[in-house]
């Protein structure tokens, strides 16, 4: 029921992407530790630049578990696992969102470098996981197709 | 006691503790509009800290790209009896925390 009214309200708002309106990331009032730079970053490249991970090495030791097709872009479960030794940070970037920078996880002692959480996605997008191990950055990508309705197209 | 916004489950297995948390929060991005066409102000959790026995095991920095009523799950090397504490803070400076002992309901 909730979802139905959600869809309706997005249509009223005239959004061309059905689940889109709810997915837009904040461009205002984001005042986290990184200041405003990250919230202003509009593309994957910009985010990579700000976190200093440009030219991150692609690695198959990073596993992204995400659905190939997500029927509801408002709730997409994503698990990111890093098998790289000495992983301290995992950054999750949703490339096609207005604010691609989605989440950053910092691991303390004893934590296993794998996290599962749920993200919003405005449209079909690449999910990019950037892993920091030591002083180096590694990355991996997965594509998630976001369908408009609930038809599983 | 007011009902907590956090549901926290912990489970120990083979030297690992699985932590699962579900937080009740709107996670508004600040760009969505209500039915009257007014913008809903941004309201989302930007920091979650999980501690085990007072030591940080995971810090999550979130943005509005994280789903409403966020869910978080991860493992760390721990044992029964560990005190796991989860604290969140949002961009409107609201905060909540919960502490649980591993292996206890």
gemmi code that builds the backbone of each chain (N, CA, C; Angstrom):
import gemmi

chains = {
    "A": [
        ("UNK", (0.836, -1.201, 0.000), (0.000, 0.000, 0.000), (0.862, 1.238, 0.000)),
        ("UNK", (1.877, 1.198, 0.808), (2.800, 2.332, 0.911), (3.437, 2.630, -0.431)),
        ("UNK", (3.796, 1.544, -1.068), (4.503, 1.698, -2.321), (3.592, 2.302, -3.370)),
        ("UNK", (2.330, 1.906, -3.307), (1.390, 2.412, -4.288), (1.264, 3.926, -4.186)),
        ("UNK", (1.109, 4.400, -2.974), (0.960, 5.844, -2.817), (2.263, 6.549, -3.161)),
        ("UNK", (3.337, 5.842, -2.927), (4.645, 6.409, -3.260), (4.744, 6.625, -4.759)),
        ("UNK", (4.355, 5.622, -5.501), (4.406, 5.716, -6.950), (3.501, 6.817, -7.455)),
        ("UNK", (2.328, 6.878, -6.851), (1.359, 7.868, -7.262), (1.931, 9.268, -7.072)),
        ("UNK", (2.531, 9.475, -5.930), (3.033, 10.808, -5.654), (4.190, 11.174, -6.576)),
        ("UNK", (4.934, 10.171, -6.981), (6.027, 10.503, -7.899), (5.464, 10.859, -9.262)),
        ("UNK", (4.379, 10.204, -9.633), (3.786, 10.521, -10.917), (3.218, 11.921, -10.904)),
        ("UNK", (2.607, 12.279, -9.800), (2.056, 13.619, -9.656), (3.173, 14.639, -9.802)),
        ("UNK", (4.286, 14.311, -9.233), (5.414, 15.226, -9.301), (5.970, 15.306, -10.716)),
        ("UNK", (5.452, 14.466, -11.583), (5.841, 14.540, -12.980), (7.212, 13.965, -13.253)),
        ("UNK", (7.651, 13.138, -12.366), (8.974, 12.560, -12.572), (8.903, 11.566, -13.710)),
        ("UNK", (9.881, 11.603, -14.568), (9.859, 10.697, -15.698), (10.330, 9.320, -15.283)),
        ("UNK", (11.079, 9.252, -14.237), (11.482, 7.956, -13.737), (10.616, 7.629, -12.536)),
        ("UNK", (10.015, 6.465, -12.576), (8.958, 6.189, -11.616), (9.431, 6.236, -10.174)),
        ("UNK", (10.483, 5.548, -9.876), (10.928, 5.523, -8.507), (11.920, 6.656, -8.251)),
        ("UNK", (12.021, 7.472, -9.240), (13.084, 8.460, -9.223), (13.016, 9.485, -8.123)),
        ("UNK", (11.869, 10.112, -7.962), (11.797, 11.277, -7.080), (12.286, 10.973, -5.680)),
        ("UNK", (12.032, 9.780, -5.230), (12.428, 9.455, -3.880), (13.905, 9.133, -3.759)),
        ("UNK", (14.542, 9.069, -4.866), (15.889, 8.543, -4.859), (16.934, 9.627, -4.911)),
        ("UNK", (16.473, 10.824, -5.244), (17.416, 11.915, -5.408), (18.156, 12.172, -4.117)),
        ("UNK", (19.414, 12.182, -4.231), (20.231, 12.367, -3.047), (20.335, 13.846, -2.697)),
        ("UNK", (20.715, 14.103, -1.473), (20.708, 15.489, -1.028), (21.796, 16.309, -1.689)),
        ("UNK", (21.426, 17.452, -2.164), (22.447, 18.373, -2.637), (22.552, 19.533, -1.663)),
        ("UNK", (21.583, 19.587, -0.738), (21.619, 20.661, 0.232), (21.818, 20.087, 1.636)),
        ("UNK", (22.381, 20.867, 2.449), (22.466, 20.568, 3.875), (23.196, 19.289, 4.209)),
        ("UNK", (24.078, 18.870, 3.363), (24.885, 17.730, 3.752), (26.146, 18.263, 4.394)),
        ("UNK", (26.265, 18.046, 5.653), (27.429, 18.584, 6.350), (28.093, 17.468, 7.138)),
        ("UNK", (28.556, 16.483, 6.425), (29.255, 15.430, 7.133), (30.738, 15.754, 7.182)),
        ("UNK", (31.497, 14.776, 7.538), (32.924, 15.012, 7.754), (33.649, 15.494, 6.504)),
        ("UNK", (33.109, 15.193, 5.363), (33.801, 15.553, 4.143), (33.436, 16.943, 3.669)),
        ("UNK", (32.672, 17.655, 4.464), (32.236, 18.965, 4.009), (31.248, 18.777, 2.889)),
        ("UNK", (31.179, 19.753, 2.020), (30.155, 19.706, 0.997), (30.638, 19.142, -0.323)),
        ("UNK", (31.899, 18.917, -0.416), (32.443, 18.473, -1.689), (31.764, 17.225, -2.221)),
        ("UNK", (31.631, 16.253, -1.352), (31.091, 14.982, -1.806), (29.628, 15.062, -2.165)),
        ("UNK", (28.896, 15.887, -1.434), (27.478, 15.997, -1.740), (27.270, 16.754, -3.039)),
        ("UNK", (28.257, 17.538, -3.438), (28.123, 18.304, -4.680), (28.602, 17.506, -5.878)),
        ("UNK", (29.372, 16.508, -5.601), (29.898, 15.703, -6.697), (28.739, 15.058, -7.434)),
        ("UNK", (28.707, 15.263, -8.741), (27.555, 14.800, -9.502), (27.860, 13.553, -10.311)),
        ("UNK", (29.080, 13.213, -10.402), (29.399, 12.050, -11.217), (30.402, 11.170, -10.496)),
        ("UNK", (30.487, 9.974, -11.000), (31.391, 8.998, -10.418), (32.826, 9.520, -10.420)),
        ("UNK", (33.217, 10.142, -11.541), (34.588, 10.637, -11.649), (34.894, 11.670, -10.584)),
        ("UNK", (33.929, 12.563, -10.355), (34.147, 13.597, -9.342), (34.325, 12.995, -7.960)),
        ("UNK", (33.469, 12.033, -7.645), (33.576, 11.388, -6.338), (34.935, 10.723, -6.184)),
        ("UNK", (35.343, 10.033, -7.215), (36.625, 9.334, -7.177), (37.768, 10.316, -6.957)),
        ("UNK", (37.640, 11.466, -7.566), (38.657, 12.492, -7.441), (38.730, 12.988, -5.995)),
        ("UNK", (37.571, 13.261, -5.431), (37.541, 13.827, -4.084), (38.074, 12.846, -3.048)),
        ("UNK", (37.684, 11.601, -3.168), (38.196, 10.657, -2.184), (39.621, 10.232, -2.518)),
        ("UNK", (40.117, 10.684, -3.631), (41.510, 10.417, -3.980), (41.720, 9.020, -4.517)),
        ("UNK", (40.697, 8.477, -5.132), (40.787, 7.094, -5.589), (40.821, 6.998, -7.102)),
        ("UNK", (41.169, 8.102, -7.764), (41.245, 8.045, -9.227), (42.313, 7.028, -9.611)),
        ("UNK", (41.981, 6.246, -10.601), (42.934, 5.236, -11.039), (43.006, 4.043, -10.111)),
        ("UNK", (41.958, 3.856, -9.326), (41.921, 2.694, -8.453), (41.991, 1.422, -9.300)),
        ("UNK", (42.722, 0.479, -8.792), (42.925, -0.756, -9.512), (41.671, -1.623, -9.440)),
        ("UNK", (41.239, -2.153, -10.575), (40.098, -3.059, -10.553), (40.538, -4.364, -9.916)),
        ("UNK", (39.703, -4.896, -9.056), (40.089, -6.109, -8.356), (38.938, -7.091, -8.334)),
        ("UNK", (39.259, -8.379, -8.561), (38.187, -9.366, -8.476), (38.070, -9.923, -7.063)),
        ("UNK", (38.822, -9.333, -6.159), (38.696, -9.754, -4.769), (37.605, -8.979, -4.045)),
        ("UNK", (37.017, -8.052, -4.749), (35.883, -7.333, -4.172), (34.618, -7.929, -4.774)),
        ("UNK", (33.758, -8.374, -3.907), (32.523, -8.986, -4.400), (31.343, -8.074, -4.068)),
        ("UNK", (30.588, -7.782, -5.097), (29.381, -7.005, -4.878), (28.195, -7.925, -5.134)),
        ("UNK", (27.384, -8.064, -4.127), (26.193, -8.883, -4.304), (25.002, -7.950, -4.381)),
        ("UNK", (24.502, -7.826, -5.581), (23.342, -6.951, -5.772), (22.439, -7.609, -6.804)),
        ("UNK", (21.153, -7.338, -6.744), (20.261, -7.973, -7.718), (20.540, -7.450, -9.126)),
        ("UNK", (20.433, -8.330, -10.123), (20.610, -7.867, -11.491), (19.470, -6.953, -11.887)),
        ("UNK", (18.297, -7.343, -11.442), (17.121, -6.527, -11.712), (16.456, -6.173, -10.384)),
        ("UNK", (16.310, -4.900, -10.129), (15.644, -4.465, -8.906), (14.286, -3.906, -9.293)),
        ("UNK", (13.254, -4.508, -8.751), (11.927, -4.030, -9.120), (11.598, -2.744, -8.390)),
        ("UNK", (12.099, -2.640, -7.194), (11.814, -1.440, -6.414), (13.129, -0.706, -6.139)),
        ("UNK", (13.324, 0.360, -6.867), (14.577, 1.097, -6.747), (14.765, 1.779, -5.408)),
        ("UNK", (13.694, 1.837, -4.613), (13.809, 2.505, -3.313), (14.522, 1.631, -2.294)),
        ("UNK", (14.495, 0.347, -2.528), (15.122, -0.572, -1.583), (15.902, -1.634, -2.365)),
        ("UNK", (17.166, -1.417, -2.542), (17.983, -2.391, -3.248), (19.058, -2.922, -2.300)),
        ("UNK", (18.953, -4.193, -1.947), (19.946, -4.744, -1.029), (21.288, -4.946, -1.735)),
        ("UNK", (22.334, -4.460, -1.122), (23.667, -4.581, -1.702), (24.627, -5.087, -0.630)),
        ("UNK", (25.342, -6.137, -0.940), (26.379, -6.630, -0.044), (27.731, -6.419, -0.706)),
        ("UNK", (28.620, -5.785, -0.013), (29.958, -5.596, -0.546), (30.949, -6.313, 0.353)),
        ("UNK", (31.718, -7.191, -0.240), (32.697, -7.953, 0.512), (34.068, -7.735, -0.097)),
        ("UNK", (35.037, -7.481, 0.741), (36.397, -7.331, 0.249), (37.263, -8.430, 0.828)),
        ("UNK", (37.939, -9.138, -0.066), (38.855, -10.181, 0.406), (40.292, -9.698, 0.355)),
        ("UNK", (40.448, -8.417, 0.134), (41.790, -7.849, 0.099), (42.286, -7.691, 1.533)),
        ("UNK", (43.489, -8.129, 1.763), (44.019, -8.049, 3.116), (44.222, -6.605, 3.545)),
        ("UNK", (43.900, -6.340, 4.780), (44.125, -5.002, 5.309), (43.114, -3.970, 4.860)),
        ("UNK", (41.930, -4.440, 4.494), (40.887, -3.511, 4.087), (40.443, -2.664, 5.276)),
        ("UNK", (40.456, -1.365, 5.112), (40.016, -0.505, 6.206), (38.742, 0.238, 5.867)),
        ("UNK", (38.516, 0.468, 4.573), (37.348, 1.248, 4.193), (36.666, 0.648, 2.977)),
        ("UNK", (35.344, 0.702, 2.997), (34.585, 0.371, 1.797), (33.696, 1.556, 1.490)),
        ("UNK", (33.786, 2.050, 0.280), (32.940, 3.167, -0.113), (32.017, 2.679, -1.219)),
        ("UNK", (30.758, 2.967, -1.047), (29.791, 2.522, -2.030), (29.285, 3.727, -2.814)),
        ("UNK", (29.366, 3.627, -4.131), (28.947, 4.734, -4.985), (27.873, 4.240, -5.940)),
        ("UNK", (26.768, 4.930, -5.976), (25.695, 4.596, -6.901), (25.811, 5.578, -8.063)),
        ("UNK", (26.398, 5.128, -9.156), (26.855, 6.028, -10.208), (25.777, 6.941, -10.788)),
        ("UNK", (24.571, 6.441, -10.954), (23.571, 7.240, -11.654), (22.718, 8.112, -10.754)),
        ("UNK", (22.937, 8.056, -9.455), (22.154, 8.909, -8.568), (22.662, 10.355, -8.640)),
        ("UNK", (21.790, 11.309, -8.322), (22.209, 12.705, -8.361), (23.396, 12.985, -7.437)),
        ("UNK", (23.424, 12.316, -6.322), (24.606, 12.368, -5.468), (25.138, 10.945, -5.379)),
        ("UNK", (26.084, 10.634, -6.214), (26.488, 9.219, -6.308), (27.083, 8.664, -5.020)),
        ("UNK", (27.791, 9.499, -4.301), (28.425, 9.049, -3.058), (27.347, 8.570, -2.091)),
        ("UNK", (27.337, 7.293, -1.759), (26.225, 6.751, -0.982), (26.590, 6.438, 0.455)),
        ("UNK", (27.667, 5.734, 0.636), (27.999, 5.313, 1.986), (29.476, 4.993, 2.087)),
        ("UNK", (29.974, 5.204, 3.268), (31.362, 4.842, 3.511), (31.410, 4.052, 4.812)),
        ("UNK", (32.057, 2.919, 4.783), (32.184, 2.096, 5.976), (33.650, 2.035, 6.383)),
        ("UNK", (33.894, 2.327, 7.617), (35.247, 2.236, 8.130), (35.286, 1.086, 9.121)),
        ("UNK", (36.238, 0.186, 8.931), (36.275, -0.990, 9.786), (37.283, -0.840, 10.906)),
        ("UNK", (36.869, -1.256, 12.065), (37.769, -1.265, 13.204), (38.428, -2.626, 13.324)),
        ("UNK", (39.146, -2.799, 14.373), (39.853, -4.041, 14.602), (38.876, -5.206, 14.733)),
        ("UNK", (39.185, -6.290, 14.065), (38.371, -7.484, 14.219), (37.157, -7.535, 13.308)),
        ("UNK", (36.843, -6.429, 12.669), (35.666, -6.435, 11.814), (35.992, -7.142, 10.508)),
        ("UNK", (35.035, -7.881, 10.004), (35.219, -8.563, 8.740), (34.702, -7.650, 7.635)),
        ("UNK", (35.534, -7.463, 6.631), (35.254, -6.443, 5.624), (34.127, -6.856, 4.690)),
        ("UNK", (32.947, -6.877, 5.238), (31.777, -7.189, 4.444), (30.569, -6.518, 5.076)),
        ("UNK", (29.874, -5.752, 4.295), (28.685, -5.103, 4.847), (27.508, -5.268, 3.911)),
        ("UNK", (26.365, -5.348, 4.531), (25.147, -5.418, 3.744), (24.248, -4.276, 4.184)),
        ("UNK", (23.763, -3.521, 3.251), (22.741, -2.538, 3.570), (21.906, -2.296, 2.315)),
        ("UNK", (20.979, -1.383, 2.443), (20.054, -1.187, 1.329), (20.163, 0.237, 0.798)),
        ("UNK", (20.142, 0.356, -0.513), (20.292, 1.673, -1.124), (19.115, 2.016, -2.022)),
        ("UNK", (18.996, 3.320, -2.237), (18.011, 3.787, -3.211), (18.715, 3.948, -4.546)),
        ("UNK", (18.008, 3.645, -5.600), (18.570, 3.838, -6.923), (17.543, 4.464, -7.828)),
        ("UNK", (17.914, 5.552, -8.470), (16.971, 6.303, -9.296), (16.667, 5.607, -10.593)),
        ("UNK", (17.665, 5.020, -11.172), (17.482, 4.317, -12.432), (18.582, 3.275, -12.556)),
        ("UNK", (18.537, 2.561, -13.657), (19.557, 1.541, -13.889), (20.938, 2.161, -13.718)),
        ("UNK", (21.754, 1.518, -12.922), (23.006, 2.160, -12.567), (24.117, 1.145, -12.308)),
        ("UNK", (25.300, 1.659, -12.316), (26.425, 0.863, -11.854), (26.602, 1.117, -10.367)),
        ("UNK", (26.809, 0.066, -9.610), (27.192, 0.225, -8.218), (28.704, 0.014, -8.171)),
        ("UNK", (29.385, 1.010, -7.683), (30.838, 0.928, -7.641), (31.277, 0.812, -6.190)),
        ("UNK", (32.080, -0.170, -5.929), (32.634, -0.321, -4.592), (34.102, 0.038, -4.640)),
        ("UNK", (34.482, 0.967, -3.799), (35.883, 1.351, -3.713), (36.400, 0.849, -2.373)),
        ("UNK", (37.477, 0.111, -2.409), (38.026, -0.452, -1.186), (39.401, 0.150, -0.937)),
        ("UNK", (39.588, 0.575, 0.299), (40.890, 1.099, 0.656), (41.609, 0.063, 1.508)),
        ("UNK", (42.776, -0.337, 1.068), (43.590, -1.273, 1.846), (44.988, -0.697, 1.893)),
        ("UNK", (45.445, -0.424, 3.059), (46.727, 0.265, 3.181), (46.580, 1.654, 2.595)),
        ("UNK", (47.452, 1.997, 1.664), (47.352, 3.301, 1.019), (46.782, 3.203, -0.379)),
        ("UNK", (46.336, 2.010, -0.713), (45.890, 1.818, -2.091), (44.385, 1.664, -2.184)),
        ("UNK", (43.876, 2.053, -3.326), (42.458, 1.905, -3.576), (42.215, 0.841, -4.642)),
        ("UNK", (41.181, 0.078, -4.425), (40.770, -0.917, -5.400), (39.297, -0.708, -5.681)),
        ("UNK", (38.851, -1.155, -6.831), (37.429, -0.975, -7.104), (36.826, -2.159, -7.835)),
        ("UNK", (35.502, -2.207, -7.765), (34.753, -3.207, -8.511), (33.402, -2.604, -8.848)),
        ("UNK", (32.771, -3.168, -9.827), (31.535, -2.606, -10.340), (30.487, -3.684, -10.515)),
        ("UNK", (29.234, -3.315, -10.334), (28.147, -4.225, -10.661), (27.010, -3.388, -11.212)),
        ("UNK", (26.305, -3.948, -12.153), (25.207, -3.203, -12.740), (23.876, -3.685, -12.176)),
        ("UNK", (23.031, -2.731, -11.827), (21.697, -3.063, -11.336), (20.678, -2.417, -12.259)),
        ("UNK", (19.798, -3.239, -12.794), (18.727, -2.701, -13.635), (17.535, -2.384, -12.743)),
        ("UNK", (17.066, -1.166, -12.834), (15.916, -0.786, -12.035), (14.718, -0.677, -12.970)),
        ("UNK", (13.727, -1.492, -12.716), (12.532, -1.457, -13.558), (11.537, -0.488, -12.974)),
        ("UNK", (10.663, 0.017, -13.804), (9.755, 1.062, -13.337), (8.619, 0.497, -12.507)),
        ("UNK", (7.917, -0.429, -13.071), (6.761, -0.954, -12.357), (7.141, -2.159, -11.538)),
        ("UNK", (6.179, -2.937, -11.205), (6.458, -4.135, -10.455), (6.387, -5.359, -11.346)),
        ("UNK", (6.565, -5.153, -12.646), (6.309, -6.236, -13.566), (7.527, -7.121, -13.781)),
        ("UNK", (8.618, -6.742, -13.215), (9.805, -7.574, -13.306), (10.463, -7.576, -14.672)),
        ("UNK", (10.050, -6.664, -15.539), (10.541, -6.556, -16.923), (12.034, -6.750, -16.998)),
    ],
    "B": [
        ("UNK", (9.797, 3.417, 29.152), (10.848, 3.729, 28.194), (10.273, 3.799, 26.790)),
        ("UNK", (10.648, 4.854, 26.155), (10.151, 4.994, 24.772), (10.711, 3.882, 23.907)),
        ("UNK", (9.980, 3.524, 22.913), (10.414, 2.450, 22.037), (11.637, 2.899, 21.250)),
        ("UNK", (12.629, 2.060, 21.218), (13.861, 2.417, 20.522), (13.653, 2.446, 19.016)),
        ("UNK", (14.409, 3.275, 18.354), (14.345, 3.324, 16.892), (15.206, 2.228, 16.279)),
        ("UNK", (15.922, 1.523, 17.141), (16.861, 0.540, 16.623), (16.457, -0.871, 17.047)),
        ("UNK", (16.502, -1.759, 16.076), (16.361, -3.174, 16.400), (17.726, -3.781, 16.157)),
        ("UNK", (18.268, -4.379, 17.176), (19.616, -4.923, 17.049), (19.610, -6.404, 17.379)),
        ("UNK", (20.195, -7.192, 16.472), (20.305, -8.635, 16.708), (21.760, -9.014, 16.613)),
        ("UNK", (22.178, -9.838, 17.521), (23.554, -10.319, 17.438), (23.543, -11.829, 17.580)),
        ("UNK", (24.492, -12.475, 16.880), (24.549, -13.922, 16.921), (26.001, -14.340, 16.839)),
        ("UNK", (26.399, -15.233, 17.720), (27.788, -15.683, 17.709), (27.861, -17.043, 17.048)),
        ("UNK", (28.844, -17.202, 16.142), (29.026, -18.504, 15.512), (30.476, -18.642, 15.093)),
        ("UNK", (31.124, -19.628, 15.603), (32.499, -19.917, 15.212), (33.446, -18.741, 15.355)),
        ("UNK", (33.349, -18.044, 16.462), (34.279, -16.944, 16.695), (33.913, -15.647, 16.005)),
        ("UNK", (32.812, -15.702, 15.261), (32.357, -14.483, 14.607), (31.034, -14.050, 15.210)),
        ("UNK", (30.873, -12.763, 15.308), (29.592, -12.236, 15.772), (28.932, -11.523, 14.607)),
        ("UNK", (27.728, -11.947, 14.333), (26.973, -11.282, 13.285), (26.104, -10.202, 13.912)),
        ("UNK", (26.221, -9.025, 13.382), (25.433, -7.904, 13.895), (24.450, -7.492, 12.809)),
        ("UNK", (23.198, -7.453, 13.182), (22.180, -7.005, 12.242), (21.401, -5.878, 12.892)),
        ("UNK", (21.223, -4.806, 12.197), (20.502, -3.687, 12.785), (19.494, -3.137, 11.796)),
        ("UNK", (18.362, -2.768, 12.325), (17.319, -2.140, 11.531), (16.932, -0.864, 12.265)),
        ("UNK", (17.058, 0.249, 11.589), (16.804, 1.531, 12.224), (15.566, 2.160, 11.578)),
        ("UNK", (14.683, 2.647, 12.403), (13.508, 3.319, 11.875), (13.850, 4.781, 11.631)),
        ("UNK", (13.867, 5.173, 10.382), (14.231, 6.543, 10.050), (13.715, 6.884, 8.651)),
        ("UNK", (13.200, 8.104, 8.432), (12.655, 8.407, 7.101), (13.705, 8.517, 5.988)),
        ("UNK", (14.928, 8.887, 6.314), (15.983, 9.055, 5.312), (15.521, 9.923, 4.134)),
        ("UNK", (14.975, 11.085, 4.427), (14.540, 11.981, 3.354), (15.747, 12.629, 2.692)),
        ("UNK", (15.686, 12.670, 1.369), (16.841, 13.163, 0.627), (16.893, 14.680, 0.547)),
        ("UNK", (15.740, 15.316, 0.760), (15.682, 16.760, 0.622), (15.225, 17.195, -0.757)),
        ("UNK", (15.005, 16.238, -1.629), (14.578, 16.594, -2.983), (13.172, 16.094, -3.304)),
        ("UNK", (12.695, 15.244, -2.448), (11.367, 14.709, -2.671), (10.315, 15.736, -2.259)),
        ("UNK", (9.177, 15.701, -2.944), (8.122, 16.652, -2.610), (6.934, 15.937, -2.006)),
        ("UNK", (6.213, 16.641, -1.150), (5.002, 16.041, -0.610), (3.835, 16.317, -1.562)),
        ("UNK", (2.641, 15.930, -1.153), (1.512, 16.031, -2.069), (1.165, 17.472, -2.429)),
        ("UNK", (1.546, 18.402, -1.570), (1.269, 19.808, -1.870), (2.367, 20.420, -2.733)),
        ("UNK", (3.349, 19.656, -3.059), (4.439, 20.171, -3.881), (5.507, 20.875, -3.093)),
        ("UNK", (5.413, 20.790, -1.755), (6.470, 21.398, -0.951), (7.599, 20.401, -0.770)),
        ("UNK", (8.775, 20.922, -0.717), (9.910, 20.021, -0.548), (9.978, 19.496, 0.880)),
        ("UNK", (10.229, 18.220, 1.005), (10.443, 17.635, 2.316), (11.908, 17.881, 2.666)),
        ("UNK", (12.159, 18.530, 3.799), (13.561, 18.826, 4.104), (14.406, 17.573, 4.290)),
        ("UNK", (15.666, 17.695, 3.963), (16.578, 16.564, 4.086), (16.639, 16.110, 5.534)),
        ("UNK", (16.501, 14.848, 5.726), (16.552, 14.279, 7.070), (17.042, 12.848, 6.945)),
        ("UNK", (18.305, 12.661, 7.175), (18.840, 11.321, 7.018), (19.981, 11.103, 8.012)),
        ("UNK", (20.244, 9.852, 8.271), (21.318, 9.486, 9.195), (22.648, 9.672, 8.470)),
        ("UNK", (23.561, 10.395, 9.071), (24.853, 10.499, 8.397), (25.966, 9.751, 9.115)),
        ("UNK", (25.671, 9.245, 10.294), (26.735, 8.472, 10.926), (26.173, 7.357, 11.816)),
        ("UNK", (26.701, 6.191, 11.640), (26.356, 5.063, 12.501), (27.664, 4.490, 13.046)),
        ("UNK", (27.728, 4.329, 14.354), (28.933, 3.777, 14.944), (28.559, 2.504, 15.706)),
        ("UNK", (29.259, 1.435, 15.433), (29.046, 0.194, 16.172), (30.304, -0.093, 16.988)),
        ("UNK", (30.086, -0.289, 18.272), (31.210, -0.589, 19.156), (30.996, -1.960, 19.792)),
        ("UNK", (32.072, -2.672, 20.012), (32.012, -3.918, 20.765), (32.947, -3.769, 21.954)),
        ("UNK", (32.411, -3.917, 23.124), (33.165, -3.706, 24.363), (33.905, -2.364, 24.368)),
        ("UNK", (33.242, -1.345, 23.853), (33.829, -0.011, 23.879), (34.789, 0.294, 22.755)),
        ("UNK", (35.054, -0.707, 21.899), (35.971, -0.473, 20.788), (35.195, -0.391, 19.485)),
        ("UNK", (35.541, 0.576, 18.662), (34.838, 0.746, 17.403), (35.114, -0.429, 16.465)),
        ("UNK", (34.063, -1.035, 15.961), (34.268, -2.078, 14.960), (33.814, -1.640, 13.577)),
        ("UNK", (32.836, -0.771, 13.532), (32.380, -0.290, 12.229), (31.798, 1.108, 12.354)),
        ("UNK", (32.242, 1.982, 11.453), (31.622, 3.295, 11.350), (31.054, 3.402, 9.959)),
        ("UNK", (29.814, 3.796, 9.858), (29.206, 3.970, 8.547), (28.832, 5.428, 8.383)),
        ("UNK", (29.250, 5.997, 7.266), (28.801, 7.347, 6.929), (27.804, 7.185, 5.804)),
        ("UNK", (26.627, 7.680, 6.042), (25.576, 7.495, 5.055), (25.148, 8.817, 4.451)),
        ("UNK", (24.504, 8.728, 3.305), (23.886, 9.903, 2.699), (22.429, 9.544, 2.408)),
        ("UNK", (21.753, 10.444, 1.753), (20.354, 10.192, 1.409), (20.179, 9.065, 0.407)),
        ("UNK", (21.258, 8.533, -0.110), (21.145, 7.429, -1.058), (20.873, 6.096, -0.369)),
        ("UNK", (20.882, 6.099, 0.933), (20.578, 4.881, 1.674), (19.066, 4.820, 1.888)),
        ("UNK", (18.533, 3.631, 1.767), (17.084, 3.467, 1.839), (16.480, 3.889, 3.174)),
        ("UNK", (15.200, 4.176, 3.086), (14.398, 4.450, 4.266), (14.441, 3.244, 5.214)),
        ("UNK", (14.350, 3.501, 6.484), (14.470, 2.451, 7.489), (15.682, 1.556, 7.219)),
        ("UNK", (16.842, 2.159, 7.284), (18.046, 1.451, 6.848), (18.368, 0.187, 7.632)),
        ("UNK", (18.965, -0.718, 6.899), (19.360, -2.017, 7.428), (20.869, -2.130, 7.281)),
        ("UNK", (21.483, -2.712, 8.286), (22.932, -2.865, 8.235), (23.288, -4.231, 8.799)),
        ("UNK", (24.172, -4.913, 8.125), (24.575, -6.215, 8.624), (26.055, -6.432, 8.347)),
        ("UNK", (26.772, -6.911, 9.332), (28.181, -7.228, 9.142), (28.630, -8.189, 10.237)),
        ("UNK", (29.840, -8.702, 10.109), (30.404, -9.625, 11.097), (31.688, -9.065, 11.670)),
        ("UNK", (31.980, -9.454, 12.876), (33.313, -9.151, 13.395), (33.763, -10.315, 14.268)),
        ("UNK", (35.066, -10.401, 14.484), (35.602, -11.478, 15.313), (35.331, -11.150, 16.767)),
        ("UNK", (34.462, -11.924, 17.383), (34.089, -11.625, 18.760), (33.595, -12.870, 19.457)),
        ("UNK", (33.040, -12.683, 20.627), (32.585, -13.823, 21.401), (31.291, -13.495, 22.125)),
        ("UNK", (30.691, -14.555, 22.669), (29.489, -14.366, 23.473), (29.797, -13.461, 24.653)),
        ("UNK", (28.855, -12.645, 25.023), (29.064, -11.788, 26.177), (29.614, -10.419, 25.813)),
        ("UNK", (30.050, -10.266, 24.543), (30.481, -8.942, 24.097), (29.317, -7.964, 24.207)),
        ("UNK", (29.659, -6.765, 24.585), (28.619, -5.742, 24.615), (28.692, -4.937, 23.326)),
        ("UNK", (27.651, -5.076, 22.527), (27.619, -4.381, 21.247), (26.738, -3.152, 21.370)),
        ("UNK", (27.303, -2.041, 21.001), (26.570, -0.783, 21.109), (26.490, -0.110, 19.744)),
        ("UNK", (25.290, 0.288, 19.378), (25.108, 0.975, 18.109), (24.538, 2.366, 18.363)),
        ("UNK", (25.148, 3.339, 17.755), (24.687, 4.719, 17.905), (24.522, 5.338, 16.525)),
        ("UNK", (23.422, 6.016, 16.299), (23.295, 6.774, 15.044), (23.049, 8.243, 15.333)),
        ("UNK", (23.394, 9.016, 14.333), (23.218, 10.465, 14.422), (22.738, 10.941, 13.056)),
        ("UNK", (21.750, 11.843, 13.042), (21.310, 12.311, 11.727), (21.659, 13.773, 11.509)),
        ("UNK", (21.308, 14.275, 10.317), (21.707, 15.637, 9.967), (20.912, 16.694, 10.718)),
        ("UNK", (19.896, 16.277, 11.454), (19.182, 17.234, 12.298), (19.593, 17.048, 13.757)),
        ("UNK", (20.731, 16.437, 13.923), (21.330, 16.248, 15.244), (20.510, 15.399, 16.202)),
        ("UNK", (19.632, 14.587, 15.656), (18.936, 13.632, 16.503), (19.843, 12.423, 16.640)),
        ("UNK", (19.682, 11.741, 17.724), (20.548, 10.587, 17.921), (19.838, 9.532, 18.763)),
        ("UNK", (20.293, 8.304, 18.633), (19.739, 7.227, 19.446), (20.796, 6.129, 19.533)),
        ("UNK", (20.708, 5.361, 20.588), (21.661, 4.265, 20.682), (21.042, 3.100, 21.427)),
        ("UNK", (21.664, 1.957, 21.267), (21.171, 0.750, 21.919), (22.388, -0.121, 22.250)),
        ("UNK", (22.295, -0.831, 23.369), (23.390, -1.711, 23.700), (22.849, -3.093, 24.018)),
        ("UNK", (23.537, -4.109, 23.496), (23.096, -5.476, 23.749), (24.273, -6.395, 23.980)),
        ("UNK", (23.988, -7.410, 24.735), (25.036, -8.395, 24.989), (24.866, -9.530, 23.988)),
        ("UNK", (25.956, -9.959, 23.385), (25.890, -11.018, 22.393), (25.446, -12.322, 23.070)),
        ("UNK", (24.465, -12.983, 22.440), (24.018, -14.258, 22.989), (22.809, -14.106, 23.899)),
        ("UNK", (22.455, -12.864, 24.188), (21.263, -12.656, 25.019), (20.182, -12.052, 24.173)),
        ("UNK", (18.961, -12.372, 24.533), (17.858, -11.814, 23.741), (17.470, -10.446, 24.237)),
    ],
}
model = gemmi.Model(1)
for chain_id, residues in chains.items():
    chain = gemmi.Chain(chain_id)
    for i, (resn, *xyz) in enumerate(residues, 1):
        res = gemmi.Residue()
        res.name, res.seqid = resn, gemmi.SeqId(i, " ")
        for name, pos in zip(("N", "CA", "C"), xyz):
            atom = gemmi.Atom()
            atom.name, atom.element = name, gemmi.Element(name[0])
            atom.pos, atom.b_iso = gemmi.Position(*pos), 0.0
            res.add_atom(atom)
        chain.add_residue(res)
    model.add_chain(chain)
structure = gemmi.Structure()
structure.add_model(model)
structure.setup_entities()
